[in-house]
């Protein structure tokens, strides 16, 4: 499909994947690493946007991570199929409202994965997380299912986790039953309560946030955020080079054990974005403004 020629998705054949990308006011880098213990990479990641100017203006750029699950090659198939179905549906949707487009596209991905799970024996029971970000001007729209995550790092060093994990342990933390520290080593920390493709319907969290120049977004699988602390993530997202940022983050996850596949997409606004109104239909995330002196400090390094 010509409208999707600008998208990059990987990894191929269960291996590793690394890609740099930039266009207009955005720059991005993605790494998906098999890790130290797994035989195959069941994560998938994508970044990019359409060539068509009108489509780009209305739909924006797309970034996503999916962490597949299932026996044999089913998890790998689930994450790849989810992202390809999601991106095609996103740019083909007639909806002008971006949150509605995001929801419909995640639902389309869910239908594709569920159908193969139900009809192909080797893929029975497969599913995947899906964390996606569409950036249109200064607006970022987030669709979330599962326990992969989206973070925002402001130029003054503030780090915000924009998504909520759909996992049993995260629900216990939110309910005050266990602490964040206890959650990191909990025996059931990988038990998720929502996934794409495991049922015929899926519930999608939708968020919207407005961005500024020098803001950095990170999308990652739990193979990264389960092994790298928020403090370490925040420090890495302040590095000037996005390539270094992604490689250092993956390196830290490997040093901490690397027992899972590790995927990270980092996206930075390298120039002032066009101003756009934030569409209704998503939960608006309010972020503290970056101070004048923080902006000056960023300019002078």
C-alpha positions in Angstrom: 0.0 0.0 0.0 1.7 3.2 -1.1 0.3 5.3 1.8 2.2 3.1 4.2 5.6 3.1 2.4 7.0 5.4 5.0 6.4 3.0 7.9 9.2 0.8 9.3 8.2 -2.4 11.3 10.4 -5.1 12.8 12.1 -7.3 13.8 12.0 -9.8 10.9 12.0 -13.6 11.7 12.2 -13.3 15.5 15.6 -11.6 15.6 16.9 -8.1 16.4 15.8 -4.8 14.9 17.3 -1.3 15.0 16.2 1.7 12.9 16.7 5.5 13.0 14.1 7.8 11.5 13.4 11.5 11.2 11.0 13.7 9.3 10.0 17.4 9.7 10.0 18.2 13.5 10.4 14.6 14.7 13.3 12.3 15.2 13.1 8.7 16.4 15.1 5.6 17.1 13.9 2.0 17.7 15.6 -1.1 19.0 14.0 -4.5 19.6 16.4 -7.0 21.1 15.9 -10.7 21.7 17.6 -10.5 25.1 19.8 -13.1 26.8 17.4 -16.0 27.6 14.7 -16.2 24.9 15.2 -18.2 21.7 13.0 -15.8 19.6 11.9 -12.2 19.7 8.1 -12.0 20.3 8.1 -8.1 20.4 7.4 -5.9 17.4 7.8 -2.2 16.9 6.9 0.3 14.2 7.5 4.0 13.4 6.9 6.4 10.6 4.0 7.9 8.7 2.4 8.2 5.3 3.8 9.9 2.2 0.4 11.5 1.4 0.5 15.1 2.7 -3.3 15.3 3.4 -3.2 11.9 5.2 -0.2 13.0 7.2 -1.9 16.3 8.2 -5.0 14.5 9.4 -3.5 11.3 10.9 0.0 12.2 11.8 3.0 10.0 12.6 2.6 6.6 14.2 4.8 4.8 16.7 4.0 1.5 18.6 5.3 -1.5 20.5 3.6 -4.8 20.8 4.8 -7.7 23.2 3.4 -11.0 21.9 2.5 -14.1 23.9 1.8 -17.7 23.0 3.6 -21.0 22.4 6.1 -21.6 19.6 6.0 -18.7 17.1 2.5 -17.6 18.1 3.6 -14.6 20.2 5.8 -13.4 17.4 3.0 -13.7 14.9 0.5 -12.0 17.3 2.7 -8.9 17.8 3.6 -8.6 14.1 0.0 -9.1 12.9 -1.4 -6.7 15.5 0.9 -3.8 14.4 0.5 -4.3 10.7 -3.3 -4.6 11.1 -3.4 -1.6 13.4 -1.3 0.7 11.1 -3.3 -0.2 8.0 -6.6 0.4 9.8 -5.3 3.7 11.3 -4.5 5.2 7.9 -7.5 3.8 6.2 -10.1 4.8 8.8 -12.7 7.4 7.7 -12.9 8.9 11.2 -11.7 12.5 11.5 -11.6 12.3 15.3 -8.2 10.8 16.1 -9.1 9.0 19.4 -12.0 7.3 17.5 -9.6 6.4 14.8 -7.2 5.0 17.4 -9.9 2.9 19.1 -11.2 1.5 15.8 -7.6 0.6 14.7 -6.9 -1.3 17.9 -10.2 -3.1 17.6 -9.2 -4.0 14.0 -5.9 -5.4 15.3 -7.8 -7.4 17.9 -10.1 -8.9 15.3 -7.2 -10.0 13.1 -5.3 -11.6 15.9 -8.4 -13.2 17.4 -9.4 -14.6 14.0 -6.1 -16.3 13.4 -6.0 -17.6 17.0 -9.4 -19.2 16.5 -8.8 -20.6 13.0 -5.1 -21.7 12.9 -4.1 -24.4 15.3 -0.5 -23.3 15.8 -1.6 -19.8 16.8 -4.3 -20.9 19.3 -4.4 -18.7 22.4 -2.0 -16.1 21.1 -2.3 -12.5 22.1 -0.2 -9.3 22.5 0.1 -6.0 24.3 -0.2 -2.9 22.1 1.0 0.6 23.1 0.6 3.1 20.3 1.2 6.9 19.9 0.0 9.1 17.0 1.6 12.5 16.9 -0.2 15.3 15.0 1.4 18.7 15.4 1.9 19.2 19.2 -0.7 16.6 20.1 0.1 13.0 21.0 -2.7 10.4 21.1 -2.1 7.2 23.0 -3.9 3.8 22.7 -3.0 1.3 25.4 -3.8 -2.4 25.9 -1.6 -4.5 28.3 1.5 -3.7 30.2 3.9 -2.2 27.7 4.3 1.5 28.6 4.5 5.1 27.3 6.6 7.7 29.1 7.1 11.4 28.5 10.3 13.2 29.5 10.2 17.0 29.5 13.3 19.1 28.7 13.6 20.0 32.4 14.0 16.3 33.4 10.5 15.6 34.6 9.5 12.0 33.7 5.8 11.0 33.5 4.4 7.5 32.9 1.4 8.3 30.6 -0.2 4.8 30.5 -1.6 2.5 33.2 -0.4 -1.2 33.2 -3.3 -3.6 32.7 -1.8 -6.3 35.0 -2.9 -7.9 38.2 0.1 -6.5 40.1 -0.5 -3.0 38.8 -4.1 -3.1 40.0 -2.8 -4.2 43.4 -0.4 -1.2 43.5 -3.2 1.2 42.5 -5.4 -0.3 45.2 -2.7 0.3 47.8 -2.3 -3.5 48.5 1.4 -3.6 47.6 4.2 -1.1 47.0 5.9 -0.2 43.7 9.0 -1.9 45.0 7.1 -5.1 45.9 5.6 -5.0 42.4 9.0 -5.1 40.7 9.8 -8.5 42.2 6.3 -10.0 42.5 5.9 -13.6 41.2 2.8 -12.6 39.2 4.1 -9.4 37.7 3.7 -10.7 34.2 0.1 -11.7 34.5 -1.8 -9.1 32.4 -5.5 -8.5 32.6 -6.0 -7.1 29.1 -4.5 -8.1 25.7 -5.1 -7.8 22.0 -6.5 -10.9 20.4 -7.5 -13.1 23.3 -11.2 -12.3 23.1 -13.5 -11.1 20.3 -13.7 -7.6 21.9 -11.0 -5.4 23.5 -11.1 -2.5 25.9 -8.7 0.3 24.9 -7.4 3.1 27.1 -7.2 6.4 25.2 -5.1 9.4 26.3 -4.1 12.8 24.8 -1.3 15.1 25.8 0.1 18.3 24.2 3.9 18.4 23.6 6.6 21.0 23.3 9.9 21.3 21.5 12.5 19.0 23.1 10.0 16.7 24.7 10.9 13.0 24.4 8.4 10.1 24.3 9.4 6.5 25.0 7.3 3.4 24.2 8.7 0.2 25.6 7.9 -3.5 26.4 8.0 -4.8 29.9 11.4 -6.3 29.1 12.8 -2.8 29.5 10.7 -1.2 32.3 10.8 -4.3 34.5 14.6 -4.1 34.6 15.4 -0.4 34.3 14.3 2.0 37.1 12.4 5.2 36.4 15.4 7.2 37.6 17.6 5.5 35.0 15.0 5.9 32.3 14.7 9.6 33.1 18.4 10.1 32.9 18.7 8.3 29.6 15.9 10.3 28.0 17.9 13.5 28.7 20.8 12.3 26.5 21.2 14.4 23.3 21.5 11.5 21.0 18.4 9.3 20.5 20.6 6.5 19.2 22.6 6.6 22.4 19.4 6.9 24.5 17.9 3.7 23.0 21.2 1.7 23.1 21.9 2.7 26.7 18.4 1.8 27.8 18.6 -1.6 26.2 22.1 -2.1 27.5 20.9 -1.5 31.1 18.1 -4.0 30.7 20.6 -6.6 29.4 22.9 -5.8 32.3 20.1 -6.3 34.8 19.4 -9.8 33.4 17.9 -9.5 30.0 15.6 -12.4 30.6 12.9 -11.0 28.4 12.7 -9.5 24.9 13.5 -5.8 25.0 11.9 -3.2 22.8 12.1 0.6 22.9 10.9 3.4 20.7 12.2 6.9 21.6 10.7 9.9 19.8 11.8 13.5 20.2 10.4 16.8 19.0 13.5 18.4 17.5 11.8 21.5 16.3 8.7 23.5 17.3 5.6 21.5 16.2 2.6 23.0 14.5 -0.1 23.9 17.0 -3.2 21.7 16.8 -6.4 21.4 18.9 -6.5 18.3 21.0 -9.4 16.1 19.9 -12.1 15.0 22.3 -12.7 11.4 23.1 -9.6 10.7 25.2 -8.5 11.4 28.8 -6.4 14.6 28.7 -3.1 14.3 30.5 -2.1 17.7 32.1 1.7 18.2 32.2 3.5 20.9 34.2 5.0 23.6 31.9 8.7 23.7 31.3 10.3 26.7 33.1 12.1 29.4 31.2 15.4 28.6 32.9 15.1 24.9 32.0 14.6 25.9 28.4 17.7 28.1 28.6 19.7 25.3 30.2 18.7 22.9 27.4 19.7 25.4 24.7 23.2 25.8 26.2 23.7 22.1 27.0 
